[in-house]
């Protein structure tokens, strides 16, 4: 099973839904199917091993995953990314619903006023003496139109604020006639701040101008895949104006605007994640070297599952080969008299094990 591909298809399916409940139900059921052996549950309250469904502006609850320890780190990272995309979908629906209501209200106002104006014009045709009323009605219409335009500007400012205050990089760029990435149409302030360009400078560039040379080889294949699927998630190193690099995970979508295709890409800085993975790997290597260099036996007992993990040296200290020992603490104690062995040969052992 390719969890990354399966999650990608799940995210693609979610984009076709327009109800928050439908999206949450499908995501919960599908994720539980994909994470075999793990129970997935949506909750409005936080809990252990729960991933919060949130963006920089909104929170929609938590995805609780039971038996999370069964998943690998890569699987957990994929699930976290899918939860983040889920939050973006839910926020998009919430914003769309809010905008729809505002448009309905404004349309209702416009329709009402249109009816009033039409009625007034008809009355003026029948009675020229109503000219004064016409002037009053027109004055009122102008006032309402100004209110309408002010609300429209307010709505545009609201979405502009959301765009600029996003905690991720946001790029909008064209598709040229040969379907290769064109120049940037718009970027949010975070792009300018982190990459070090001015807005006029960035609009003279395209995606290939800020991608590390080592990553350019994959661009044609990625562009083709994006064109076919209308959505693509991939990793790139962005080159800042000063020559430094920022590793990012990019989620790109193709949308149509005025009969033209444009690409909206959301990029997340994964520097800290890469640093943490590197440190974890280095710590694991240090532990292996320490155990090997000190000729140390290692065993670890999971009290909840009763599973025992040990290395070859520990098994040899007991007089066995590793594959000869059933990895259960209870079986080891009963079958191999481990407790007696540890006490007799003065091996360090915690009080919890001595009292069992």
VEXDRENDREN-861320 format. One record per residue (C-alpha): chain; residue in three letters; x, y, z. Coordinates in Angstrom, 3 decimals, always signed. Each point is the difference from the previous one (the first is absolute). Example, Ala and Ser with C-alpha at 12.3 -4.5 7.8 and 13.67 -1.06 7.14 Angstrom:
2
{unit A | code Ala | xx +12.300 | yy -4.500 | zz +7.800}
{unit A | code Ser | xx +1.370 | yy +3.440 | zz -0.660}
END
This chain:
356
{unit A | code Unk | xx +0.000 | yy +0.000 | zz +0.000}
{unit A | code Unk | xx +1.344 | yy +3.428 | zz -0.972}
{unit A | code Unk | xx -1.351 | yy +2.246 | zz +2.731}
{unit A | code Unk | xx +1.186 | yy +3.189 | zz -1.725}
{unit A | code Unk | xx -1.901 | yy -0.805 | zz -3.201}
{unit A | code Unk | xx -3.070 | yy -1.147 | zz +1.933}
{unit A | code Unk | xx -0.054 | yy +3.193 | zz +2.065}
{unit A | code Unk | xx +0.454 | yy +2.050 | zz -3.163}
{unit A | code Unk | xx -3.034 | yy -1.682 | zz -1.591}
{unit A | code Unk | xx -1.958 | yy +0.527 | zz +3.231}
{unit A | code Unk | xx +0.860 | yy +3.709 | zz +0.025}
{unit A | code Unk | xx -0.991 | yy +0.239 | zz -3.658}
{unit A | code Unk | xx -3.365 | yy -1.619 | zz +0.807}
{unit A | code Unk | xx -0.580 | yy +2.460 | zz +2.844}
{unit A | code Unk | xx +0.339 | yy +2.948 | zz -2.392}
{unit A | code Unk | xx -3.174 | yy -1.159 | zz -1.748}
{unit A | code Unk | xx -2.104 | yy +0.235 | zz +3.167}
{unit A | code Unk | xx -1.734 | yy +3.139 | zz +1.170}
{unit A | code Unk | xx -1.113 | yy -1.000 | zz +3.496}
{unit A | code Unk | xx +2.227 | yy +0.105 | zz +3.099}
{unit A | code Unk | xx -1.796 | yy -3.069 | zz +1.398}
{unit A | code Unk | xx +0.463 | yy -1.935 | zz -3.229}
{unit A | code Unk | xx +3.691 | yy +0.867 | zz -0.093}
{unit A | code Unk | xx +0.587 | yy -0.975 | zz +3.653}
{unit A | code Unk | xx -1.978 | yy -3.255 | zz -0.316}
{unit A | code Unk | xx +1.794 | yy -1.054 | zz -3.203}
{unit A | code Unk | xx +3.420 | yy +0.964 | zz +1.385}
{unit A | code Unk | xx -0.591 | yy -1.880 | zz +3.277}
{unit A | code Unk | xx -1.272 | yy -3.177 | zz -1.714}
{unit A | code Unk | xx +2.627 | yy +0.029 | zz -2.770}
{unit A | code Unk | xx +2.931 | yy +0.696 | zz +2.355}
{unit A | code Unk | xx -1.075 | yy -2.860 | zz +2.299}
{unit A | code Unk | xx -0.053 | yy -2.307 | zz -3.029}
{unit A | code Unk | xx +3.463 | yy +1.157 | zz -1.120}
{unit A | code Unk | xx +1.562 | yy -0.257 | zz +3.498}
{unit A | code Unk | xx -0.703 | yy -3.675 | zz +0.560}
{unit A | code Unk | xx +0.054 | yy -0.886 | zz +3.684}
{unit A | code Unk | xx -0.549 | yy +3.603 | zz +1.079}
{unit A | code Unk | xx -3.340 | yy +1.430 | zz +1.029}
{unit A | code Unk | xx -0.683 | yy +3.534 | zz -1.270}
{unit A | code Unk | xx -2.550 | yy +2.273 | zz +1.661}
{unit A | code Unk | xx -0.976 | yy +3.641 | zz -0.379}
{unit A | code Unk | xx -0.365 | yy +1.935 | zz +3.237}
{unit A | code Unk | xx -0.772 | yy +3.565 | zz +0.931}
{unit A | code Unk | xx +2.325 | yy -0.296 | zz +3.017}
{unit A | code Unk | xx +3.723 | yy -0.611 | zz +0.107}
{unit A | code Unk | xx +1.432 | yy -3.314 | zz +1.151}
{unit A | code Unk | xx +3.218 | yy -1.975 | zz +0.010}
{unit A | code Unk | xx +1.291 | yy -0.895 | zz -3.477}
{unit A | code Unk | xx -2.506 | yy +2.438 | zz -1.521}
{unit A | code Unk | xx +0.808 | yy +2.267 | zz -2.944}
{unit A | code Unk | xx -1.708 | yy +3.381 | zz +0.058}
{unit A | code Unk | xx -1.855 | yy +0.964 | zz -3.170}
{unit A | code Unk | xx +1.038 | yy +3.615 | zz -0.196}
{unit A | code Unk | xx +1.315 | yy +2.770 | zz -2.178}
{unit A | code Unk | xx +1.572 | yy +3.226 | zz +1.128}
{unit A | code Unk | xx -3.484 | yy +1.485 | zz +0.394}
{unit A | code Unk | xx -2.397 | yy -2.822 | zz +0.865}
{unit A | code Unk | xx -0.265 | yy -3.270 | zz +1.928}
{unit A | code Unk | xx -2.521 | yy -2.699 | zz -0.917}
{unit A | code Unk | xx +0.668 | yy -2.726 | zz +2.600}
{unit A | code Unk | xx +2.400 | yy -2.913 | zz +0.327}
{unit A | code Unk | xx +0.744 | yy -3.299 | zz -1.736}
{unit A | code Unk | xx +0.718 | yy -2.624 | zz +2.679}
{unit A | code Unk | xx +2.013 | yy -3.044 | zz -1.126}
{unit A | code Unk | xx +0.112 | yy -2.962 | zz +2.336}
{unit A | code Unk | xx +3.056 | yy -2.302 | zz -0.124}
{unit A | code Unk | xx +2.017 | yy +2.818 | zz -1.574}
{unit A | code Unk | xx +3.181 | yy -1.831 | zz +0.950}
{unit A | code Unk | xx -0.706 | yy -2.519 | zz -2.754}
{unit A | code Unk | xx +0.685 | yy +2.666 | zz -2.621}
{unit A | code Unk | xx +3.440 | yy +0.929 | zz -1.289}
{unit A | code Unk | xx +1.307 | yy +3.533 | zz +0.223}
{unit A | code Unk | xx -0.530 | yy +0.472 | zz -3.740}
{unit A | code Unk | xx -3.593 | yy -1.191 | zz +0.320}
{unit A | code Unk | xx -0.610 | yy +2.373 | zz +2.920}
{unit A | code Unk | xx +1.457 | yy +2.875 | zz -2.038}
{unit A | code Unk | xx -2.297 | yy -0.859 | zz -2.907}
{unit A | code Unk | xx -3.008 | yy -0.100 | zz +2.344}
{unit A | code Unk | xx +0.970 | yy +3.391 | zz +1.496}
{unit A | code Unk | xx +0.220 | yy +1.502 | zz -3.473}
{unit A | code Unk | xx -3.379 | yy -1.468 | zz -0.938}
{unit A | code Unk | xx -1.538 | yy +1.478 | zz +3.182}
{unit A | code Unk | xx +1.438 | yy +3.398 | zz -0.955}
{unit A | code Unk | xx -1.529 | yy -0.304 | zz -3.493}
{unit A | code Unk | xx -3.287 | yy -1.067 | zz +1.612}
{unit A | code Unk | xx +0.048 | yy +3.209 | zz +2.035}
{unit A | code Unk | xx +0.618 | yy +2.040 | zz -3.162}
{unit A | code Unk | xx -2.970 | yy -1.699 | zz -1.716}
{unit A | code Unk | xx -2.267 | yy +0.658 | zz +2.985}
{unit A | code Unk | xx +1.120 | yy +3.615 | zz +0.214}
{unit A | code Unk | xx -0.613 | yy +0.400 | zz -3.722}
{unit A | code Unk | xx -3.555 | yy -1.344 | zz +0.381}
{unit A | code Unk | xx -0.584 | yy +2.251 | zz +2.986}
{unit A | code Unk | xx +1.210 | yy +3.028 | zz -1.940}
{unit A | code Unk | xx -2.013 | yy -0.984 | zz -3.076}
{unit A | code Unk | xx -3.148 | yy -0.395 | zz +2.082}
{unit A | code Unk | xx +0.584 | yy +3.356 | zz +1.641}
{unit A | code Unk | xx +0.590 | yy +1.659 | zz -3.367}
{unit A | code Unk | xx -3.083 | yy -1.691 | zz -1.455}
{unit A | code Unk | xx -2.173 | yy +1.369 | zz +2.797}
{unit A | code Unk | xx +1.434 | yy +3.487 | zz -0.487}
{unit A | code Unk | xx -0.604 | yy -0.201 | zz -3.740}
{unit A | code Unk | xx -3.573 | yy -1.208 | zz +0.578}
{unit A | code Unk | xx -0.642 | yy +2.922 | zz +2.327}
{unit A | code Unk | xx +1.524 | yy +2.477 | zz -2.421}
{unit A | code Unk | xx -1.841 | yy -1.554 | zz -2.943}
{unit A | code Unk | xx -3.219 | yy +0.284 | zz +1.969}
{unit A | code Unk | xx +0.659 | yy +3.657 | zz +0.672}
{unit A | code Unk | xx +0.850 | yy +0.643 | zz -3.642}
{unit A | code Unk | xx -3.114 | yy -1.852 | zz -1.167}
{unit A | code Unk | xx -2.221 | yy +1.927 | zz +2.406}
{unit A | code Unk | xx +1.432 | yy +3.305 | zz -1.094}
{unit A | code Unk | xx -0.278 | yy -0.942 | zz -3.659}
{unit A | code Unk | xx -3.690 | yy -0.690 | zz +0.482}
{unit A | code Unk | xx -0.426 | yy +3.342 | zz +1.748}
{unit A | code Unk | xx +1.797 | yy +1.839 | zz -2.796}
{unit A | code Unk | xx -2.018 | yy -1.752 | zz -2.722}
{unit A | code Unk | xx -3.234 | yy +0.802 | zz +1.803}
{unit A | code Unk | xx +1.068 | yy +3.624 | zz +0.425}
{unit A | code Unk | xx +0.889 | yy +0.335 | zz -3.684}
{unit A | code Unk | xx -3.398 | yy -1.394 | zz -0.985}
{unit A | code Unk | xx -1.758 | yy +2.442 | zz +2.307}
{unit A | code Unk | xx +1.981 | yy +2.877 | zz -1.491}
{unit A | code Unk | xx -1.134 | yy -1.003 | zz -3.479}
{unit A | code Unk | xx -3.609 | yy +0.167 | zz +1.152}
{unit A | code Unk | xx +0.324 | yy +3.158 | zz +2.047}
{unit A | code Unk | xx +2.681 | yy +2.567 | zz -0.622}
{unit A | code Unk | xx -0.972 | yy +1.627 | zz +3.268}
{unit A | code Unk | xx +1.891 | yy -2.775 | zz +1.769}
{unit A | code Unk | xx +3.378 | yy +1.456 | zz -1.105}
{unit A | code Unk | xx +0.850 | yy +1.067 | zz +3.525}
{unit A | code Unk | xx -0.589 | yy -3.543 | zz +1.257}
{unit A | code Unk | xx +2.233 | yy -1.296 | zz -2.748}
{unit A | code Unk | xx +2.844 | yy +2.239 | zz +1.143}
{unit A | code Unk | xx -0.441 | yy -1.187 | zz +3.581}
{unit A | code Unk | xx -0.049 | yy -3.632 | zz -1.076}
{unit A | code Unk | xx +3.092 | yy +0.453 | zz -2.129}
{unit A | code Unk | xx +1.774 | yy +1.659 | zz +2.904}
{unit A | code Unk | xx -0.913 | yy -2.919 | zz +2.202}
{unit A | code Unk | xx +1.188 | yy -2.444 | zz -2.658}
{unit A | code Unk | xx +3.347 | yy +1.743 | zz -0.192}
{unit A | code Unk | xx +0.346 | yy -0.242 | zz +3.765}
{unit A | code Unk | xx -0.826 | yy -3.712 | zz -0.060}
{unit A | code Unk | xx +2.408 | yy -0.590 | zz -2.858}
{unit A | code Unk | xx +2.748 | yy +1.707 | zz +1.960}
{unit A | code Unk | xx -0.804 | yy -2.273 | zz +2.941}
{unit A | code Unk | xx +0.101 | yy -2.998 | zz -2.331}
{unit A | code Unk | xx +3.352 | yy +1.049 | zz -1.445}
{unit A | code Unk | xx +1.388 | yy +0.614 | zz +3.489}
{unit A | code Unk | xx -1.054 | yy -3.493 | zz +1.075}
{unit A | code Unk | xx +1.550 | yy -1.455 | zz -3.141}
{unit A | code Unk | xx +3.286 | yy +1.793 | zz +0.713}
{unit A | code Unk | xx -0.167 | yy -1.211 | zz +3.591}
{unit A | code Unk | xx -0.481 | yy -3.570 | zz -1.213}
{unit A | code Unk | xx +2.963 | yy +0.311 | zz -2.383}
{unit A | code Unk | xx +2.155 | yy +1.406 | zz +2.799}
{unit A | code Unk | xx -1.023 | yy -2.883 | zz +2.247}
{unit A | code Unk | xx +1.184 | yy -2.620 | zz -2.497}
{unit A | code Unk | xx +3.131 | yy +2.004 | zz -0.741}
{unit A | code Unk | xx +0.769 | yy -0.038 | zz +3.718}
{unit A | code Unk | xx -0.453 | yy -3.769 | zz +0.132}
{unit A | code Unk | xx +2.340 | yy -0.349 | zz -2.986}
{unit A | code Unk | xx +2.693 | yy +2.218 | zz +1.461}
{unit A | code Unk | xx -0.193 | yy -1.334 | zz +3.570}
{unit A | code Unk | xx +0.423 | yy -3.669 | zz -0.978}
{unit A | code Unk | xx +2.867 | yy -1.735 | zz +1.799}
{unit A | code Unk | xx +1.005 | yy -1.870 | zz -3.189}
{unit A | code Unk | xx +1.447 | yy +1.210 | zz -3.287}
{unit A | code Unk | xx -2.723 | yy +0.695 | zz -2.600}
{unit A | code Unk | xx +0.847 | yy +0.360 | zz -3.707}
{unit A | code Unk | xx -2.255 | yy +0.687 | zz -3.007}
{unit A | code Unk | xx +1.591 | yy -0.458 | zz -3.398}
{unit A | code Unk | xx -1.064 | yy -0.450 | zz -3.610}
{unit A | code Unk | xx +0.226 | yy -2.980 | zz -2.316}
{unit A | code Unk | xx +1.657 | yy +1.099 | zz -3.229}
{unit A | code Unk | xx -1.296 | yy -1.145 | zz -3.404}
{unit A | code Unk | xx +2.280 | yy -3.054 | zz +0.078}
{unit A | code Unk | xx -1.377 | yy -0.830 | zz +3.510}
{unit A | code Unk | xx +3.290 | yy +0.836 | zz +1.725}
{unit A | code Unk | xx +0.009 | yy +2.151 | zz +3.178}
{unit A | code Unk | xx -0.379 | yy +3.697 | zz -0.852}
{unit A | code Unk | xx +0.796 | yy +3.088 | zz +2.073}
{unit A | code Unk | xx -1.482 | yy +0.628 | zz +3.421}
{unit A | code Unk | xx -3.299 | yy +1.886 | zz +0.029}
{unit A | code Unk | xx -0.129 | yy +0.514 | zz +3.762}
{unit A | code Unk | xx +1.745 | yy -1.192 | zz +3.172}
{unit A | code Unk | xx -0.715 | yy +0.676 | zz +3.653}
{unit A | code Unk | xx +2.198 | yy +2.158 | zz +2.226}
{unit A | code Unk | xx +1.674 | yy -3.026 | zz +1.596}
{unit A | code Unk | xx +1.553 | yy -0.919 | zz -3.373}
{unit A | code Unk | xx +1.488 | yy +3.476 | zz -0.380}
{unit A | code Unk | xx +1.235 | yy +0.054 | zz +3.601}
{unit A | code Unk | xx +1.624 | yy -3.462 | zz +0.007}
{unit A | code Unk | xx +1.412 | yy -0.006 | zz -3.538}
{unit A | code Unk | xx +1.182 | yy +3.621 | zz +0.141}
{unit A | code Unk | xx -1.631 | yy +1.290 | zz -3.209}
{unit A | code Unk | xx -2.155 | yy +3.053 | zz -0.581}
{unit A | code Unk | xx -3.408 | yy -0.492 | zz -1.614}
{unit A | code Unk | xx +1.161 | yy +1.549 | zz -3.276}
{unit A | code Unk | xx +3.022 | yy -2.327 | zz -0.062}
{unit A | code Unk | xx -1.953 | yy -3.178 | zz +0.746}
{unit A | code Unk | xx -2.590 | yy +0.735 | zz -2.729}
{unit A | code Unk | xx +2.820 | yy -0.038 | zz -2.576}
{unit A | code Unk | xx +0.873 | yy -3.547 | zz +1.093}
{unit A | code Unk | xx -1.675 | yy -3.390 | zz -0.221}
{unit A | code Unk | xx +0.217 | yy -3.187 | zz +2.121}
{unit A | code Unk | xx +3.078 | yy -1.304 | zz -1.842}
{unit A | code Unk | xx +1.868 | yy +3.212 | zz +0.884}
{unit A | code Unk | xx -0.222 | yy -0.650 | zz +3.756}
{unit A | code Unk | xx +0.430 | yy -3.802 | zz +0.000}
{unit A | code Unk | xx +3.400 | yy -1.515 | zz +0.796}
{unit A | code Unk | xx +1.857 | yy -1.154 | zz -3.100}
{unit A | code Unk | xx +0.147 | yy -3.562 | zz +1.352}
{unit A | code Unk | xx -3.830 | yy -0.096 | zz +0.094}
{unit A | code Unk | xx -0.616 | yy +1.317 | zz -3.528}
{unit A | code Unk | xx +0.394 | yy -3.409 | zz -1.652}
{unit A | code Unk | xx -3.342 | yy -1.195 | zz +1.399}
{unit A | code Unk | xx -1.965 | yy +3.125 | zz -1.007}
{unit A | code Unk | xx -1.194 | yy -1.280 | zz -3.450}
{unit A | code Unk | xx -1.360 | yy -3.257 | zz +1.470}
{unit A | code Unk | xx -1.589 | yy +1.835 | zz +2.923}
{unit A | code Unk | xx -1.593 | yy +2.516 | zz -2.356}
{unit A | code Unk | xx -1.438 | yy -2.819 | zz -2.101}
{unit A | code Unk | xx -1.372 | yy -1.771 | zz +3.093}
{unit A | code Unk | xx -1.514 | yy +3.261 | zz +1.258}
{unit A | code Unk | xx -1.648 | yy +0.619 | zz -3.365}
{unit A | code Unk | xx -1.515 | yy -3.501 | zz -0.011}
{unit A | code Unk | xx -1.153 | yy -0.155 | zz +3.633}
{unit A | code Unk | xx -0.673 | yy +3.726 | zz +0.646}
{unit A | code Unk | xx +1.736 | yy -0.449 | zz +3.382}
{unit A | code Unk | xx +3.502 | yy -1.052 | zz +1.081}
{unit A | code Unk | xx +2.001 | yy -0.146 | zz +3.238}
{unit A | code Unk | xx +3.791 | yy +0.068 | zz -0.305}
{unit A | code Unk | xx +3.165 | yy +1.242 | zz +1.744}
{unit A | code Unk | xx +2.363 | yy +2.692 | zz -1.230}
{unit A | code Unk | xx +2.869 | yy +2.152 | zz +1.216}
{unit A | code Unk | xx -0.767 | yy +3.691 | zz -0.556}
{unit A | code Unk | xx +2.936 | yy +2.306 | zz -0.689}
{unit A | code Unk | xx -0.086 | yy +3.336 | zz +1.828}
{unit A | code Unk | xx +1.343 | yy +3.172 | zz -1.556}
{unit A | code Unk | xx +3.110 | yy -0.293 | zz +2.199}
{unit A | code Unk | xx +0.659 | yy -3.557 | zz -1.241}
{unit A | code Unk | xx -1.191 | yy -1.885 | zz +3.091}
{unit A | code Unk | xx -2.454 | yy -2.886 | zz -0.262}
{unit A | code Unk | xx -3.381 | yy -0.688 | zz +1.601}
{unit A | code Unk | xx -1.329 | yy -3.587 | zz -0.269}
{unit A | code Unk | xx -3.766 | yy +0.030 | zz -0.528}
{unit A | code Unk | xx -2.866 | yy -2.412 | zz -0.584}
{unit A | code Unk | xx -2.231 | yy +1.401 | zz -2.771}
{unit A | code Unk | xx -3.668 | yy -0.750 | zz -0.633}
{unit A | code Unk | xx -0.916 | yy +1.283 | zz -3.478}
{unit A | code Unk | xx -3.463 | yy +0.309 | zz -1.577}
{unit A | code Unk | xx -1.066 | yy +1.050 | zz -3.512}
{unit A | code Unk | xx -3.017 | yy +2.295 | zz -0.196}
{unit A | code Unk | xx -1.702 | yy +1.756 | zz -2.914}
{unit A | code Unk | xx -0.307 | yy +3.804 | zz -0.036}
{unit A | code Unk | xx -1.401 | yy +1.920 | zz -2.968}
{unit A | code Unk | xx +0.506 | yy -3.075 | zz -2.229}
{unit A | code Unk | xx +3.644 | yy -0.191 | zz +1.016}
{unit A | code Unk | xx +1.755 | yy -2.570 | zz +2.178}
{unit A | code Unk | xx +1.856 | yy +1.256 | zz +3.041}
{unit A | code Unk | xx +1.772 | yy -1.926 | zz +2.736}
{unit A | code Unk | xx -0.511 | yy +0.677 | zz +3.690}
{unit A | code Unk | xx +2.783 | yy -1.503 | zz +2.107}
{unit A | code Unk | xx +0.225 | yy -0.147 | zz +3.790}
{unit A | code Unk | xx +3.518 | yy -0.645 | zz +1.305}
{unit A | code Unk | xx +0.869 | yy -1.023 | zz +3.562}
{unit A | code Unk | xx +3.505 | yy +0.486 | zz +1.439}
{unit A | code Unk | xx +1.207 | yy -3.458 | zz +1.124}
{unit A | code Unk | xx +3.418 | yy +1.120 | zz +1.270}
{unit A | code Unk | xx -0.819 | yy -0.861 | zz +3.625}
{unit A | code Unk | xx -1.447 | yy -3.367 | zz -0.960}
{unit A | code Unk | xx +3.113 | yy -0.896 | zz -2.003}
{unit A | code Unk | xx +2.208 | yy +1.190 | zz +2.869}
{unit A | code Unk | xx -1.964 | yy -2.096 | zz +2.511}
{unit A | code Unk | xx +0.196 | yy -3.089 | zz -2.230}
{unit A | code Unk | xx +3.745 | yy +0.495 | zz -0.392}
{unit A | code Unk | xx +0.509 | yy +0.376 | zz +3.761}
{unit A | code Unk | xx -2.090 | yy -3.098 | zz +0.667}
{unit A | code Unk | xx +2.040 | yy -2.003 | zz -2.474}
{unit A | code Unk | xx +3.247 | yy +1.246 | zz +1.553}
{unit A | code Unk | xx -1.239 | yy -0.931 | zz +3.493}
{unit A | code Unk | xx -0.882 | yy -3.484 | zz -1.194}
{unit A | code Unk | xx +3.457 | yy -0.383 | zz -1.536}
{unit A | code Unk | xx +1.639 | yy +1.163 | zz +3.254}
{unit A | code Unk | xx -2.016 | yy -2.550 | zz +1.974}
{unit A | code Unk | xx +0.991 | yy -2.793 | zz -2.370}
{unit A | code Unk | xx +3.664 | yy +1.002 | zz +0.224}
{unit A | code Unk | xx -0.160 | yy +0.213 | zz +3.804}
{unit A | code Unk | xx -1.607 | yy -3.427 | zz +0.317}
{unit A | code Unk | xx +2.436 | yy -1.547 | zz -2.456}
{unit A | code Unk | xx +3.082 | yy +1.735 | zz +1.416}
{unit A | code Unk | xx -0.870 | yy -0.846 | zz +3.610}
{unit A | code Unk | xx -1.025 | yy -3.576 | zz -0.858}
{unit A | code Unk | xx -3.263 | yy +0.716 | zz +1.831}
{unit A | code Unk | xx -3.144 | yy -2.059 | zz +0.106}
{unit A | code Unk | xx -3.242 | yy +1.886 | zz -0.557}
{unit A | code Unk | xx -3.568 | yy -0.980 | zz +0.711}
{unit A | code Unk | xx -3.198 | yy +2.006 | zz +0.163}
{unit A | code Unk | xx -3.311 | yy -1.196 | zz +1.466}
{unit A | code Unk | xx -3.260 | yy +1.590 | zz -1.174}
{unit A | code Unk | xx -2.164 | yy -0.399 | zz +3.105}
{unit A | code Unk | xx -3.229 | yy +0.706 | zz -1.897}
{unit A | code Unk | xx +0.553 | yy -2.582 | zz -2.785}
{unit A | code Unk | xx +2.288 | yy -2.318 | zz +2.055}
{unit A | code Unk | xx +2.412 | yy +0.003 | zz -2.935}
{unit A | code Unk | xx +3.758 | yy -0.204 | zz +0.625}
{unit A | code Unk | xx +2.544 | yy +1.356 | zz -2.479}
{unit A | code Unk | xx +3.657 | yy -1.036 | zz +0.460}
{unit A | code Unk | xx +3.223 | yy -0.138 | zz -1.953}
{unit A | code Unk | xx +2.259 | yy -2.955 | zz -0.788}
{unit A | code Unk | xx +2.400 | yy +0.807 | zz +2.861}
{unit A | code Unk | xx -2.753 | yy -0.197 | zz +2.630}
{unit A | code Unk | xx -1.188 | yy -3.354 | zz -1.377}
{unit A | code Unk | xx +3.584 | yy -1.284 | zz +0.086}
{unit A | code Unk | xx +0.324 | yy +1.117 | zz +3.633}
{unit A | code Unk | xx -2.941 | yy -2.304 | zz +0.762}
{unit A | code Unk | xx +1.656 | yy -2.838 | zz -1.901}
{unit A | code Unk | xx -2.297 | yy +0.094 | zz -3.030}
{unit A | code Unk | xx -0.159 | yy +1.202 | zz -3.534}
{unit A | code Unk | xx -2.395 | yy +2.888 | zz -0.604}
{unit A | code Unk | xx -2.310 | yy -2.082 | zz -2.201}
{unit A | code Unk | xx -0.327 | yy -2.647 | zz +2.768}
{unit A | code Unk | xx -1.678 | yy +2.388 | zz +2.445}
{unit A | code Unk | xx -3.734 | yy +0.689 | zz -0.142}
{unit A | code Unk | xx -0.251 | yy +3.756 | zz +0.415}
{unit A | code Unk | xx -2.486 | yy +0.125 | zz +2.868}
{unit A | code Unk | xx +1.065 | yy +0.966 | zz +3.524}
{unit A | code Unk | xx -2.343 | yy -2.478 | zz +1.665}
{unit A | code Unk | xx +1.223 | yy -2.881 | zz -2.162}
{unit A | code Unk | xx +3.631 | yy +0.981 | zz +0.558}
{unit A | code Unk | xx -0.488 | yy +0.046 | zz +3.795}
{unit A | code Unk | xx -1.788 | yy -3.367 | zz +0.059}
{unit A | code Unk | xx +1.911 | yy -1.857 | zz -2.710}
{unit A | code Unk | xx +3.513 | yy +1.304 | zz +0.595}
{unit A | code Unk | xx -0.198 | yy +1.041 | zz +3.702}
{unit A | code Unk | xx +1.208 | yy +3.459 | zz -0.995}
{unit A | code Unk | xx -0.729 | yy +1.548 | zz +3.419}
{unit A | code Unk | xx +2.231 | yy -2.559 | zz +1.755}
{unit A | code Unk | xx +2.722 | yy +0.488 | zz -2.612}
{unit A | code Unk | xx +0.004 | yy +3.777 | zz +0.379}
{unit A | code Unk | xx +0.161 | yy -0.116 | zz +3.804}
{unit A | code Unk | xx +2.580 | yy -2.781 | zz +0.145}
{unit A | code Unk | xx +2.410 | yy +1.707 | zz -2.387}
{unit A | code Unk | xx -0.676 | yy +3.450 | zz +1.430}
{unit A | code Unk | xx -1.401 | yy +1.513 | zz -3.213}
{unit A | code Unk | xx -1.645 | yy +3.402 | zz +0.502}
{unit A | code Unk | xx -3.774 | yy -0.352 | zz +0.023}
{unit A | code Unk | xx -2.757 | yy +2.398 | zz +1.064}
{unit A | code Unk | xx -2.228 | yy -0.633 | zz +3.032}
{unit A | code Unk | xx -3.039 | yy -0.379 | zz -2.227}
{unit A | code Unk | xx +1.519 | yy -3.124 | zz -1.571}
{unit A | code Unk | xx +1.178 | yy -1.435 | zz +3.326}
{unit A | code Unk | xx -3.515 | yy +0.198 | zz +1.455}
{unit A | code Unk | xx -1.721 | yy -1.771 | zz -2.896}
END
